[in-house]
């Protein structure tokens, strides 16, 4: 059970990254699964109710900020929901490093995609819809990839992770 719980969060992050890359969509089901499993794992590792409340507050603050950014058109709605569900797992202590890594990785990802879009797209590669979408200058950037990688980078510093390996 502990091993499964230990790998749930990274597996959800990998799924978020791959679905954003391939479909430019982060499923509501994934966000719900992340949220529900946080509570199951938090209870299983005896996380105090006060700490669970602080994790909830952290996620609420991030959700509010992310939806402001969504309203300005800076990020997608799926990215906003993913950020909140992710920080529910991370808590206040790890959220700032997560956001910094996500920002840096997102900037790098954006530069790579912009560079890719300057190259001609061969018919052989253009057959794959997700590659053609990435190449389209009117398309956005699958920022969920950067968010997922950043989350996996900081996961081992979370209270949940520490309690799972203890």
N, C-alpha and C positions, 0 to 999 in steps of 0.2 A: 504493500500500500504506500509506504514512504517513497519508494523508488518511482512509482507512478505519479504521486503528487509532486515529486521533485522535477519531473520532466513535463508536467502539464503546461506550465506557463511558457517555457521555451517552445513547446509544440504549437501552442496557440499563436505565438509570435511568428513562427515559421509559416504557419497557415496564413496569417494576416499579410505577411510580406509577399508570399507567392500569389495570393488572390489579388492583391493590389497590382502586382506586376502583370499578371495575366489578364485580369478583367477590369482593372482600375476601380475596384469595388471592395469595400470592407463590409462584410455581412453583419447585419444586426444580430444574427444568431451567434456569431463569434463573440461579439461584445457581451451578449447575454451569458454565454458560456463562461467567458472570462470572469464576469461578475459573480455568477453563481458558484463557480469553483473556488473563487477567492474565499467566500464565506464558509464553504465546506472545509477547505484546507485550514483556514484560520481557526475554526472550531476544533479541527482534528489536532492541531499543534498547540492548543490551549492558549491562543493569543488572548490577552485580557480584553474585556469589552471596551475599556478606555482606548486601547490601541486600535481596535477595530473602528471605533468612532473617529479616531484621528485619521485613519486610512480613508474612511468615508469623506471626511472633511477635505482631505487633500484632493481626492477625486472630484469632489464638487467644485472646488476652486479651479482646478484644471479644466473641468467641463465648462464652467462659466467663461473662463478666458478663451478657451478653444472655440466656443460658439460665437464670441465676439469676433474672433479672427475669421470664422466661417462667414459671419454676416458681412464682413468687409471683402469677402471673396479671396482671402489669403490662403485658406486651406479648405479641403473638402469636408463634408459632414461626417463621412466615415472616419476620417483622420481625427476629427474632434472627439467622436465617441471612443475611438481606439485609445486616444491619449488619456481620457478619463478612466477607462477600464484598466489600462496599464498602470496608471499611477495609484489605482486602488490597491494593486499588488505591491507597489513600491513603497508607498508612504512618503511622508514629508522628508525623511532623512536621505532618501535616494532620488527623489524627484528632480531636484536641481541638477545633479550630474546627468540624469537621464535626459532632461530637456537640453542641456548643453551638448551632449553627444548627438542627440537627434538633430539639433540645429546644424552642427558641423557636418554630420553625415548627410543631412538633407541638402545642404549647400553643395557638397561634393557630388552627390547624386544629380542634382540639377545641372551642374556644370558638365558632367559626363553626358547627360541626355541632350543638353543643348549642343554639345560637340557632335554627338551622334546624328543629330538632326541636320547638321551642316553637310554630312556625307550623303552621296547618292545612295538610294535604296535599290539594290539589285532585285530583279523579278523573283529570283530564287528565295531570297530572304523575305520579300514582301508577301509571300504566300501565307506566312504566319500572321494572323490577325493581330496578335498582341505586339509583335515587333513593328508592324505597320502603324499601330496606334501610338507606340512609343516614339516613332519617327515623325508623326504628324505634329506640325508646329502649333496646331490649334488645340492639341491635347495637353492635359496637365502633366504633372510629375507624380509618379506613384510614391508619395512621401511616406506611406505606410512601411515601405522597405526600410527607410532610415530609422523610423520609429521603432520597428521591431528589432533591428540590429542593436540599437542603443539600449533597448530594454533588456536584451539578452546580455549585453556587456555589463550592466549594473545589477542584474538579478542576484548574483552571489553575495551582494552586500545588503540584501533585504533581511528583515526580521523573519519573514516566512522561510526563506532559504536556510538561514542559520538554525532555526528551530527544526527544520526537516532533517538536517544532517547531524543534529546533536544527539 
